[in-house]
Amino acid sequence: MRVENTDLRVRVSAKGPEVHVRLEPAADQEPPPNAVHRVGWLRVFSCESGALLQSLEVRSWFTPTRFLESFEVKDVNFDGFLDMSVIQDGGAKWVRQTWWMFAPAPGKFVLNEFSKQLGEVSHNGLDLDSAHQDITARHLTDLTGCGPTKDVYHVEQGRLVLIHKEAISFPTGGALGCTLTTSDRVNGRLRVRKVQRFGPYRAG
């Protein structure tokens, strides 16, 4: 079964430009191999002239269908321009994404140091706080006994800085429960602020 192309018009900022983005999935719909592989292309066209501006290869562990389903546009670095992403890797409770950032000088979507850093963040959803320029990565850890957790990153001069971390660990020797360690960045370093121990999860 062939998956059809998807066409979108994207205004990358309030003042433009407006581009035509075509999501072009690969024809192969077989189960994906145990490796990142090509699942399609993002073709970016000028809405004014119709000219092809760039072709971005999309690589993922998943299928071309998942590429179409996971595509999104957000101003993830808070610079006033929309950026594009697709899921590159993931599991039942987490994903990692490939992000292409819009660079206004060349007028193109690019992979840069910020997109590389953000692409290494595993999460179960990203919450964007443009007022503080913070990105919260939520984690689906509800069933651990420690409850849901999150990491918070601050966007600083085009880089991603981890400012808050919630880490879960489990006791050895067959004991039940978990330990939640919360750390915050102070004077340029992450420092442990709180350690909490919880019993095993019990459904309400």
Backbone as a chain_set.jsonl record, in Angstrom:
{"seq": "MRVENTDLRVRVSAKGPEVHVRLEPAADQEPPPNAVHRVGWLRVFSCESGALLQSLEVRSWFTPTRFLESFEVKDVNFDGFLDMSVIQDGGAKWVRQTWWMFAPAPGKFVLNEFSKQLGEVSHNGLDLDSAHQDITARHLTDLTGCGPTKDVYHVEQGRLVLIHKEAISFPTGGALGCTLTTSDRVNGRLRVRKVQRFGPYRAG", "coords": {"N": [[0.846, -1.198, 0.0], [0.625, 2.133, -0.899], [1.53, 5.174, 0.631], [0.111, 8.356, 0.5], [1.367, 11.599, -0.571], [1.573, 14.474, 1.594], [0.505, 17.786, 1.714], [1.294, 21.026, 2.867], [0.76, 24.443, 3.865], [2.914, 26.73, 5.245], [3.409, 29.449, 7.297], [6.214, 30.887, 8.256], [6.802, 32.902, 10.048], [5.305, 35.811, 11.63], [5.631, 37.818, 9.789], [6.198, 36.465, 7.538], [8.478, 34.36, 5.564], [5.938, 32.631, 3.564], [5.703, 29.217, 3.024], [5.441, 26.275, 0.987], [5.146, 23.111, 2.115], [5.916, 19.846, 1.381], [5.227, 16.645, 2.421], [6.76, 13.81, 1.7], [6.468, 10.559, 1.612], [8.488, 7.566, 1.696], [8.242, 4.86, -0.664], [8.346, 2.251, 0.258], [6.698, 0.173, 2.43], [7.266, -1.858, 4.138], [7.921, -3.647, 7.276], [10.044, -1.78, 9.435], [13.671, -1.908, 9.357], [16.13, -2.929, 11.874], [17.326, -0.362, 12.433], [18.102, 3.096, 11.909], [16.629, 4.521, 9.078], [15.927, 5.69, 5.724], [12.836, 7.314, 5.442], [11.454, 9.042, 3.929], [10.947, 12.307, 2.413], [11.199, 15.825, 3.076], [9.973, 18.306, 1.195], [10.505, 21.591, 0.339], [8.884, 24.344, -0.934], [8.684, 27.49, -2.659], [5.973, 29.615, -2.048], [5.382, 31.703, -3.669], [6.735, 31.535, -6.2], [6.699, 28.84, -6.703], [8.993, 27.408, -6.886], [11.339, 24.831, -6.045], [12.833, 24.93, -2.969], [14.358, 23.521, -1.102], [15.34, 20.137, -0.255], [14.82, 17.832, 2.229], [16.125, 15.056, 3.699], [14.422, 12.512, 5.439], [14.965, 10.524, 8.184], [14.443, 7.605, 10.135], [13.583, 5.264, 12.802], [11.134, 4.25, 12.395], [8.13, 3.74, 10.365], [7.27, 5.016, 7.029], [4.601, 5.89, 7.253], [4.416, 6.608, 9.963], [6.142, 8.748, 9.944], [4.595, 10.676, 8.555], [2.51, 10.967, 10.393], [3.789, 12.01, 12.627], [4.806, 14.486, 12.07], [5.402, 17.911, 12.84], [5.103, 21.467, 13.446], [6.694, 24.021, 15.232], [7.708, 26.874, 17.106], [10.391, 26.231, 18.425], [12.756, 27.161, 19.47], [12.267, 29.719, 20.215], [12.692, 32.018, 18.616], [10.994, 33.396, 17.027], [10.422, 32.207, 14.617], [8.938, 29.463, 12.912], [9.745, 26.037, 13.393], [10.552, 22.712, 12.163], [9.663, 19.265, 12.751], [10.105, 15.66, 13.075], [9.403, 12.354, 14.355], [12.197, 10.501, 15.309], [13.167, 8.334, 16.733], [12.168, 5.987, 19.286], [10.041, 4.577, 21.915], [7.644, 2.701, 23.859], [7.038, 4.601, 25.793], [8.422, 6.92, 25.245], [9.974, 9.327, 23.046], [12.331, 10.478, 20.59], [13.152, 13.317, 18.636], [13.809, 14.563, 15.312], [14.843, 17.774, 14.562], [14.465, 20.542, 12.428], [15.682, 23.707, 12.139], [14.441, 26.947, 11.402], [16.339, 29.129, 9.544], [16.698, 32.463, 9.193], [18.453, 34.052, 7.62], [19.557, 32.551, 5.314], [17.051, 31.721, 4.646], [16.112, 29.11, 4.987], [15.446, 25.759, 6.247], [17.387, 24.224, 8.694], [19.82, 21.896, 10.038], [21.374, 22.272, 13.081], [23.562, 23.118, 15.867], [21.808, 23.493, 18.011], [19.523, 22.02, 17.206], [20.659, 19.503, 17.162], [21.245, 19.11, 19.898], [18.612, 19.198, 21.005], [17.53, 17.047, 19.694], [18.615, 14.929, 21.051], [17.203, 14.689, 23.348], [15.125, 12.691, 25.213], [11.646, 12.139, 25.565], [8.177, 12.423, 26.652], [6.551, 14.236, 25.544], [6.746, 17.702, 24.823], [6.723, 20.778, 26.481], [6.393, 24.169, 25.862], [7.616, 27.2, 27.054], [7.409, 30.265, 26.27], [7.649, 32.756, 27.49], [9.6, 32.512, 29.483], [11.473, 31.23, 28.027], [11.851, 28.469, 28.221], [12.003, 24.894, 27.946], [10.112, 22.147, 28.696], [10.576, 18.781, 29.231], [8.532, 16.158, 29.391], [8.133, 13.089, 31.253], [6.967, 9.76, 31.144], [6.51, 8.356, 33.823], [4.707, 7.474, 35.636], [3.891, 4.987, 36.758], [5.908, 4.125, 38.403], [5.875, 4.586, 41.092], [7.109, 6.83, 41.945], [5.797, 8.734, 40.55], [4.858, 11.043, 37.811], [7.553, 12.563, 35.996], [9.912, 15.205, 35.103], [12.157, 17.058, 32.993], [13.753, 20.202, 32.717], [14.727, 22.566, 30.344], [16.638, 25.418, 29.49], [16.653, 27.87, 26.961], [19.423, 29.346, 25.782], [21.246, 31.708, 24.263], [21.138, 30.345, 21.796], [21.622, 27.758, 22.584], [20.931, 24.716, 24.403], [20.251, 24.434, 27.732], [20.353, 22.465, 30.554], [18.361, 22.942, 33.313], [16.826, 21.923, 35.34], [16.331, 18.797, 36.808], [14.792, 15.636, 37.169], [15.353, 12.626, 38.488], [14.951, 9.1, 38.553], [15.609, 6.299, 40.595], [16.105, 2.856, 41.537], [15.896, 0.572, 44.299], [18.367, -1.951, 45.121], [18.621, -5.547, 45.332], [16.071, -6.588, 45.297], [14.21, -5.101, 46.706], [11.22, -3.083, 46.959], [9.741, -0.077, 45.505], [10.916, 3.34, 44.925], [13.392, 5.925, 44.308], [13.383, 9.392, 44.114], [15.31, 11.857, 42.789], [15.855, 15.232, 42.819], [17.247, 17.85, 41.01], [18.693, 21.114, 40.572], [19.974, 23.789, 38.539], [22.59, 25.672, 39.751], [24.643, 28.426, 39.956], [25.873, 27.655, 37.559], [26.108, 24.883, 37.72], [24.568, 21.645, 38.062], [22.871, 20.871, 40.986], [22.009, 18.731, 43.658], [18.868, 19.054, 45.062], [16.757, 17.888, 46.423], [15.903, 14.723, 47.813], [13.734, 12.085, 47.59], [12.014, 9.28, 48.869], [9.943, 6.647, 47.852], [7.239, 4.314, 48.254], [6.145, 1.199, 46.668], [4.261, 1.436, 43.572], [0.76, 1.909, 43.663], [-2.304, 1.327, 42.289], [-4.919, 3.712, 42.119]], "CA": [[0.0, 0.0, 0.0], [1.403, 3.368, -0.993], [1.029, 6.303, 1.399], [0.117, 9.54, -0.352], [2.023, 12.819, -0.1], [0.776, 15.448, 2.334], [0.949, 19.133, 1.387], [0.93, 22.024, 3.862], [1.282, 25.802, 3.737], [3.466, 27.122, 6.544], [3.936, 30.81, 7.419], [7.251, 30.627, 9.25], [6.733, 33.949, 11.064], [4.188, 36.726, 11.408], [5.932, 38.623, 8.61], [6.549, 35.593, 6.424], [7.759, 33.994, 4.338], [5.046, 31.483, 3.562], [6.259, 28.176, 2.166], [4.661, 25.066, 0.744], [5.925, 21.955, 2.562], [5.358, 18.562, 0.949], [5.72, 15.461, 3.104], [6.816, 12.808, 0.642], [6.926, 9.316, 2.233], [9.096, 6.548, 0.847], [7.246, 3.912, -1.156], [8.465, 0.977, 0.956], [5.923, 0.12, 3.669], [7.615, -3.056, 4.886], [8.359, -3.346, 8.653], [11.366, -1.138, 9.388], [14.796, -2.689, 9.862], [16.62, -2.534, 13.199], [18.278, 0.729, 12.22], [17.539, 4.311, 11.325], [16.639, 4.381, 7.633], [15.169, 6.752, 5.054], [11.386, 7.091, 5.384], [10.846, 10.006, 3.03], [11.573, 13.616, 2.203], [10.458, 17.073, 3.225], [10.268, 19.201, 0.071], [10.07, 22.943, 0.679], [8.704, 25.135, -2.152], [8.237, 28.869, -2.527], [4.564, 29.808, -2.38], [5.284, 32.754, -4.69], [7.172, 31.086, -7.525], [6.558, 27.394, -6.852], [10.318, 26.799, -7.032], [11.814, 23.982, -4.96], [13.867, 25.626, -2.21], [15.25, 22.541, -0.487], [14.86, 18.785, -0.003], [15.393, 17.354, 3.481], [15.935, 13.622, 3.877], [13.876, 12.143, 6.735], [15.421, 9.204, 8.597], [13.74, 7.219, 11.355], [13.433, 3.843, 13.096], [9.75, 3.866, 12.166], [7.663, 3.603, 8.991], [6.858, 6.259, 6.372], [3.322, 6.329, 7.8], [4.687, 7.293, 11.232], [6.721, 10.038, 9.553], [3.496, 11.604, 8.27], [1.727, 11.188, 11.609], [4.547, 12.686, 13.688], [5.296, 15.797, 11.624], [4.822, 19.081, 13.505], [5.829, 22.737, 13.346], [6.64, 24.825, 16.445], [8.867, 27.744, 17.337], [10.933, 25.531, 19.585], [13.897, 27.902, 20.048], [11.748, 31.025, 20.639], [13.282, 33.107, 17.845], [9.96, 34.015, 16.205], [10.254, 31.461, 13.373], [8.519, 28.094, 13.119], [10.702, 24.978, 13.066], [9.863, 21.482, 11.771], [10.214, 18.055, 13.368], [9.477, 14.346, 12.942], [9.951, 11.389, 15.302], [13.317, 9.752, 14.758], [13.393, 7.132, 17.52], [11.241, 5.99, 20.401], [9.53, 3.344, 22.484], [6.264, 2.794, 24.319], [6.833, 5.734, 26.689], [9.322, 8.034, 24.955], [10.401, 9.56, 21.67], [13.292, 11.524, 20.261], [12.754, 13.924, 17.367], [14.729, 15.341, 14.487], [14.352, 19.149, 14.401], [15.095, 21.452, 11.475], [15.425, 25.067, 12.603], [14.401, 27.91, 10.301], [17.404, 30.134, 9.592], [16.167, 33.54, 8.352], [19.413, 34.621, 6.66], [19.43, 31.85, 4.033], [15.65, 31.426, 4.375], [15.974, 27.658, 4.863], [15.43, 24.939, 7.452], [18.73, 23.667, 8.808], [20.257, 21.177, 11.223], [22.473, 23.006, 13.699], [23.933, 22.608, 17.185], [20.608, 23.451, 18.852], [18.674, 20.884, 16.811], [21.355, 18.296, 17.595], [21.023, 18.973, 21.336], [17.214, 18.877, 21.258], [17.302, 15.708, 19.159], [19.108, 13.933, 22.003], [16.318, 14.705, 24.512], [14.025, 11.732, 25.217], [10.521, 12.765, 26.271], [6.819, 11.986, 26.367], [5.871, 15.489, 25.242], [7.495, 18.924, 25.112], [5.942, 21.965, 26.787], [7.198, 25.351, 25.551], [7.314, 28.405, 27.828], [8.086, 31.325, 25.531], [7.917, 33.884, 28.379], [10.871, 32.261, 30.17], [12.313, 30.525, 27.062], [12.133, 27.161, 28.795], [11.396, 23.714, 27.334], [9.927, 21.072, 29.668], [10.456, 17.437, 28.669], [7.78, 15.312, 30.314], [8.465, 11.66, 31.219], [5.858, 8.929, 31.576], [7.023, 7.496, 34.893], [3.619, 7.422, 36.614], [3.727, 3.68, 37.391], [7.102, 3.752, 39.153], [5.73, 4.91, 42.499], [7.612, 8.202, 42.09], [4.924, 9.638, 39.819], [5.405, 11.622, 36.582], [8.739, 13.394, 36.182], [10.193, 16.124, 34.006], [13.404, 17.811, 32.934], [13.509, 21.533, 32.155], [15.877, 23.134, 29.648], [16.535, 26.842, 29.156], [17.286, 28.236, 25.7], [20.352, 30.43, 26.111], [22.163, 32.03, 23.175], [21.122, 29.304, 20.783], [21.999, 26.464, 23.137], [19.99, 24.117, 25.331], [20.912, 24.297, 29.034], [19.531, 21.746, 31.518], [18.3, 23.718, 34.557], [16.076, 21.179, 36.355], [16.308, 17.382, 36.45], [14.161, 14.712, 38.106], [15.88, 11.303, 38.14], [14.417, 7.998, 39.343], [16.447, 5.112, 40.772], [15.41, 1.78, 42.231], [16.774, -0.136, 45.229], [18.879, -3.254, 44.71], [18.314, -6.642, 46.244], [14.678, -7.006, 45.239], [13.31, -4.221, 47.455], [10.286, -2.352, 46.119], [9.737, 1.368, 45.668], [11.863, 4.082, 44.095], [13.94, 7.159, 44.863], [13.322, 10.525, 43.192], [16.327, 12.868, 43.08], [15.579, 16.466, 42.094], [18.417, 18.725, 40.943], [18.533, 22.392, 39.888], [21.24, 24.426, 38.184], [22.971, 26.782, 40.617], [26.0, 28.89, 39.63], [26.427, 26.947, 36.41], [26.213, 23.444, 37.928], [23.406, 20.981, 38.633], [23.089, 20.478, 42.37], [20.882, 18.002, 44.225], [18.065, 19.886, 45.956], [15.849, 17.083, 47.229], [15.858, 13.282, 47.588], [12.519, 11.54, 48.168], [11.859, 7.841, 48.714], [8.54, 6.281, 47.75], [6.931, 2.9, 48.231], [5.731, 0.703, 45.346], [3.064, 2.036, 42.995], [-0.529, 1.259, 43.898], [-3.347, 1.971, 41.494], [-5.967, 4.285, 42.948]], "C": [[0.879, 1.244, 0.0], [0.737, 4.467, -0.171], [1.164, 7.565, 0.564], [0.9, 10.688, 0.288], [1.03, 13.677, 0.694], [1.355, 16.831, 2.067], [0.404, 20.132, 2.398], [1.474, 23.388, 3.461], [1.702, 26.26, 5.125], [3.964, 28.56, 6.464], [4.934, 30.784, 8.565], [7.341, 31.714, 10.318], [5.585, 34.879, 10.725], [4.381, 37.55, 10.147], [6.316, 37.779, 7.403], [7.974, 35.101, 6.532], [6.789, 32.84, 4.56], [5.598, 30.467, 2.579], [5.274, 27.024, 2.051], [5.56, 23.886, 1.11], [5.206, 20.688, 2.117], [6.029, 17.44, 1.724], [5.615, 14.304, 2.123], [7.349, 11.497, 1.215], [7.579, 8.384, 1.221], [8.037, 5.523, 0.465], [7.221, 2.628, -0.345], [7.716, 1.021, 2.284], [6.176, -1.164, 4.457], [7.988, -2.685, 6.318], [9.777, -2.805, 8.643], [12.46, -2.064, 9.889], [15.209, -2.196, 11.241], [17.678, -1.45, 13.067], [17.509, 1.949, 11.728], [17.68, 4.205, 9.805], [15.797, 5.505, 7.02], [13.69, 6.378, 5.004], [10.698, 8.114, 4.488], [11.639, 11.29, 2.933], [10.616, 14.718, 2.636], [10.889, 17.979, 2.082], [9.685, 20.575, 0.418], [10.059, 23.775, -0.601], [8.348, 26.573, -1.787], [6.763, 28.953, -2.891], [4.387, 30.855, -3.474], [5.594, 32.227, -6.08], [6.925, 29.604, -7.77], [7.883, 26.67, -6.958], [10.653, 25.945, -5.81], [12.981, 24.673, -4.275], [14.857, 24.664, -1.57], [14.536, 21.206, -0.328], [15.582, 18.257, 1.219], [15.085, 15.865, 3.619], [15.446, 13.344, 5.303], [14.282, 10.712, 7.046], [14.824, 8.865, 9.961], [13.852, 5.71, 11.564], [12.076, 3.339, 12.637], [9.418, 3.833, 10.675], [7.391, 4.964, 8.36], [5.518, 6.784, 6.885], [3.526, 7.097, 9.104], [5.338, 8.65, 10.976], [5.612, 11.061, 9.309], [2.73, 11.958, 9.534], [2.454, 12.053, 12.636], [5.012, 14.08, 13.309], [4.616, 16.923, 12.405], [5.698, 20.308, 13.275], [5.6, 23.526, 14.615], [7.854, 25.745, 16.451], [9.563, 27.236, 18.598], [12.129, 26.24, 20.215], [13.55, 29.362, 20.341], [12.386, 32.201, 19.894], [12.276, 33.795, 16.934], [9.712, 33.318, 14.888], [9.879, 30.017, 13.688], [9.591, 27.113, 12.643], [9.915, 23.697, 12.787], [10.503, 20.282, 12.456], [9.433, 16.82, 12.956], [10.1, 13.438, 14.004], [11.053, 10.587, 14.624], [13.489, 8.403, 15.438], [12.38, 7.135, 18.651], [10.863, 4.605, 20.868], [8.109, 3.568, 22.949], [6.008, 4.061, 25.116], [7.677, 6.952, 26.343], [9.572, 8.141, 23.458], [11.599, 10.506, 21.676], [12.952, 12.017, 18.862], [13.956, 14.507, 16.621], [14.095, 16.707, 14.256], [15.166, 19.873, 13.337], [14.691, 22.869, 11.867], [15.396, 26.015, 11.4], [15.458, 28.982, 10.523], [17.008, 31.272, 8.659], [17.149, 34.072, 7.32], [19.388, 33.89, 5.32], [17.983, 31.558, 3.663], [15.384, 29.945, 4.218], [15.905, 27.001, 6.238], [16.747, 24.173, 7.529], [18.857, 22.806, 10.064], [21.444, 21.938, 11.794], [22.749, 22.439, 15.088], [22.713, 22.514, 18.107], [19.733, 22.257, 18.493], [19.329, 19.564, 17.186], [21.122, 18.053, 19.082], [19.59, 18.545, 21.635], [16.886, 17.474, 20.761], [17.784, 14.6, 20.071], [18.232, 13.85, 23.251], [15.205, 13.68, 24.319], [12.882, 12.317, 26.042], [9.213, 12.086, 25.904], [5.942, 13.207, 26.113], [6.728, 16.668, 25.659], [6.525, 20.07, 25.365], [6.844, 23.184, 26.629], [6.703, 26.548, 26.354], [8.079, 29.564, 27.189], [8.434, 32.515, 26.425], [9.266, 33.739, 29.078], [11.888, 31.582, 29.261], [12.801, 29.194, 27.643], [11.386, 26.072, 28.028], [11.32, 22.633, 28.405], [9.721, 19.753, 28.93], [9.757, 16.563, 29.7], [8.171, 13.839, 30.133], [7.314, 10.858, 31.813], [6.376, 7.904, 32.591], [5.971, 7.293, 35.981], [3.579, 6.112, 37.396], [4.939, 3.244, 38.203], [6.895, 3.854, 40.662], [6.218, 6.312, 42.798], [6.732, 9.211, 41.367], [5.567, 10.174, 38.551], [6.589, 12.533, 36.891], [8.959, 14.278, 34.963], [11.629, 16.626, 34.12], [13.087, 19.146, 32.276], [14.809, 22.073, 31.576], [15.607, 24.611, 29.373], [17.272, 27.088, 27.845], [18.126, 29.48, 25.932], [21.365, 30.604, 24.989], [22.288, 30.879, 22.181], [21.551, 27.937, 21.263], [20.951, 26.013, 24.157], [20.725, 23.832, 26.639], [19.952, 23.606, 29.997], [19.541, 22.498, 32.848], [17.544, 22.989, 35.673], [15.988, 19.729, 35.905], [15.651, 16.58, 37.563], [14.533, 13.297, 37.684], [15.34, 10.257, 39.105], [15.445, 6.871, 39.414], [15.683, 4.107, 41.624], [16.382, 1.045, 43.144], [17.215, -1.483, 44.673], [18.413, -4.318, 45.707], [16.853, -7.022, 46.304], [13.715, -6.149, 46.039], [12.423, -3.441, 46.494], [10.352, -0.857, 46.41], [10.77, 2.029, 44.775], [12.317, 5.336, 44.837], [13.921, 8.231, 43.782], [14.329, 11.576, 43.652], [16.085, 14.078, 42.19], [16.793, 17.381, 42.177], [18.072, 19.994, 40.184], [19.908, 22.985, 39.598], [21.456, 25.659, 39.068], [24.416, 27.144, 40.304], [26.664, 28.023, 38.566], [26.544, 25.448, 36.57], [24.9, 22.89, 38.474], [23.737, 20.509, 40.043], [21.824, 19.81, 42.907], [20.167, 18.886, 45.248], [17.197, 19.052, 46.894], [15.971, 15.615, 46.833], [14.639, 12.737, 48.323], [12.431, 10.042, 47.887], [10.373, 7.493, 48.789], [8.395, 4.759, 47.782], [6.478, 2.472, 46.85], [4.432, 1.355, 44.885], [1.834, 1.205, 43.335], [-1.592, 2.04, 43.144], [-4.454, 2.479, 42.409], [-7.31, 3.69, 42.674]], "O": [[1.78, 1.372, 0.828], [-0.473, 4.671, -0.263], [2.22, 7.815, -0.019], [1.073, 10.746, 1.505], [-0.182, 13.609, 0.487], [2.564, 17.029, 2.18], [-0.777, 20.103, 2.746], [2.511, 23.487, 2.806], [0.919, 26.182, 6.072], [4.842, 28.867, 5.658], [4.54, 30.669, 9.725], [7.901, 31.476, 11.388], [4.964, 34.758, 9.668], [3.407, 37.941, 9.504], [6.714, 38.312, 6.367], [8.638, 35.402, 7.524], [6.813, 32.169, 5.592], [5.923, 30.805, 1.441], [4.402, 26.83, 2.898], [6.607, 23.682, 0.495], [4.035, 20.482, 2.435], [7.251, 17.299, 1.691], [4.519, 13.876, 1.762], [8.564, 11.325, 1.302], [7.256, 8.415, 0.033], [7.053, 5.339, 1.182], [6.181, 1.975, -0.262], [8.056, 1.812, 3.164], [5.393, -1.519, 5.338], [8.339, -1.533, 6.574], [10.629, -3.318, 7.917], [12.215, -2.91, 10.749], [14.71, -1.18, 11.723], [18.802, -1.613, 13.542], [16.404, 1.833, 11.197], [18.743, 3.837, 9.307], [15.048, 6.183, 7.723], [13.329, 5.279, 4.582], [9.481, 8.057, 4.308], [12.81, 11.365, 3.306], [9.396, 14.568, 2.572], [12.052, 18.377, 2.011], [8.505, 20.69, 0.751], [11.081, 23.903, -1.275], [7.778, 26.83, -0.727], [6.345, 28.426, -3.921], [3.349, 30.889, -4.136], [4.828, 32.435, -7.022], [6.94, 29.155, -8.916], [7.909, 25.448, -7.106], [10.298, 26.291, -4.683], [13.996, 24.968, -4.906], [16.052, 24.949, -1.5], [13.308, 21.14, -0.274], [16.812, 18.232, 1.255], [13.921, 15.465, 3.652], [15.997, 13.881, 6.264], [13.987, 9.795, 6.28], [14.713, 9.727, 10.832], [14.174, 4.968, 10.637], [11.878, 2.131, 12.501], [10.311, 3.891, 9.829], [7.29, 5.964, 9.071], [5.317, 7.997, 6.947], [2.882, 8.122, 9.327], [5.103, 9.599, 11.724], [5.684, 12.186, 9.803], [2.342, 13.11, 9.729], [1.816, 12.749, 13.426], [5.561, 14.792, 14.15], [3.403, 16.895, 12.61], [6.88, 20.194, 12.951], [4.46, 23.695, 15.046], [8.893, 25.428, 15.872], [9.346, 27.752, 19.695], [12.483, 25.96, 21.36], [14.431, 30.154, 20.677], [12.596, 33.264, 20.479], [12.643, 34.674, 16.155], [8.881, 33.773, 14.103], [10.427, 29.414, 14.611], [10.251, 27.334, 11.628], [8.739, 23.607, 13.137], [11.707, 20.264, 12.712], [8.275, 16.899, 12.547], [11.194, 13.715, 14.496], [10.879, 10.064, 13.524], [13.907, 7.434, 14.804], [11.792, 8.174, 18.95], [11.294, 3.597, 20.309], [7.44, 4.5, 22.504], [4.882, 4.559, 25.126], [7.652, 7.936, 27.083], [9.404, 7.179, 22.709], [11.837, 11.231, 22.641], [12.519, 11.243, 18.008], [14.966, 14.885, 17.216], [12.952, 16.798, 13.809], [16.397, 19.826, 13.341], [13.504, 23.193, 11.922], [16.22, 25.902, 10.492], [15.472, 29.655, 11.553], [16.979, 31.077, 7.444], [16.73, 34.504, 6.246], [19.216, 34.53, 4.282], [17.692, 31.194, 2.524], [14.538, 29.546, 3.418], [16.257, 27.603, 7.252], [17.172, 23.551, 6.555], [18.103, 22.967, 11.023], [22.408, 22.219, 11.082], [22.219, 21.386, 15.442], [22.595, 21.571, 18.89], [19.252, 21.555, 19.383], [18.631, 18.599, 17.497], [20.835, 16.928, 19.49], [19.37, 17.631, 22.429], [16.051, 16.788, 21.349], [17.403, 13.444, 19.889], [18.491, 13.024, 24.126], [14.426, 13.783, 23.371], [13.113, 12.918, 27.091], [9.148, 11.283, 24.973], [4.751, 13.211, 26.424], [7.36, 16.646, 26.715], [5.616, 20.31, 24.57], [7.935, 23.229, 27.197], [5.515, 26.87, 26.335], [9.239, 29.816, 27.517], [9.41, 33.216, 26.157], [9.991, 34.719, 29.248], [13.034, 31.374, 29.66], [13.98, 28.848, 27.566], [10.284, 26.293, 27.527], [12.345, 22.242, 28.964], [8.813, 19.622, 28.11], [10.318, 16.262, 30.753], [8.494, 13.397, 29.031], [6.756, 11.223, 32.847], [6.641, 6.749, 32.256], [6.309, 6.973, 37.121], [3.263, 6.123, 38.585], [4.993, 2.098, 38.651], [7.66, 3.27, 41.431], [5.801, 6.924, 43.781], [6.899, 10.417, 41.547], [6.7, 9.81, 38.234], [6.617, 13.195, 37.928], [8.297, 14.131, 33.936], [12.229, 16.617, 35.195], [12.247, 19.215, 31.378], [15.855, 22.044, 32.225], [14.481, 24.999, 29.06], [18.375, 26.583, 27.639], [17.594, 30.546, 26.242], [22.234, 29.756, 24.788], [23.386, 30.493, 21.781], [21.816, 27.048, 20.455], [20.192, 26.82, 24.694], [21.702, 23.084, 26.658], [18.852, 24.106, 30.235], [20.6, 22.677, 33.45], [17.616, 23.399, 36.831], [15.618, 19.45, 34.764], [15.912, 16.805, 38.745], [14.084, 12.819, 36.642], [15.274, 10.484, 40.313], [16.075, 6.531, 38.412], [14.742, 4.459, 42.336], [17.559, 0.904, 42.812], [16.52, -2.083, 43.852], [17.885, -4.01, 46.775], [16.422, -7.697, 47.239], [12.517, -6.43, 46.056], [12.813, -3.168, 45.359], [10.929, -0.423, 47.407], [11.421, 1.367, 43.968], [11.726, 5.75, 45.835], [14.388, 8.005, 42.666], [14.223, 12.116, 44.753], [16.105, 13.973, 40.964], [17.306, 17.656, 43.262], [17.258, 19.968, 39.261], [20.877, 22.722, 40.309], [20.62, 26.561, 39.122], [25.307, 26.297, 40.372], [27.849, 27.7, 38.653], [27.029, 24.778, 35.658], [24.204, 23.555, 39.241], [24.744, 19.838, 40.269], [20.711, 20.264, 42.644], [20.786, 19.399, 46.18], [16.931, 19.459, 48.025], [16.125, 15.299, 45.653], [14.518, 12.905, 49.536], [12.743, 9.595, 46.784], [9.647, 7.971, 49.661], [9.301, 4.022, 47.393], [6.428, 3.298, 45.94], [3.609, 1.773, 45.7], [1.86, -0.025, 43.302], [-1.757, 3.245, 43.332], [-4.877, 1.794, 43.341], [-8.297, 4.078, 43.3]]}, "num_chains": 1, "name": "protein.A"}
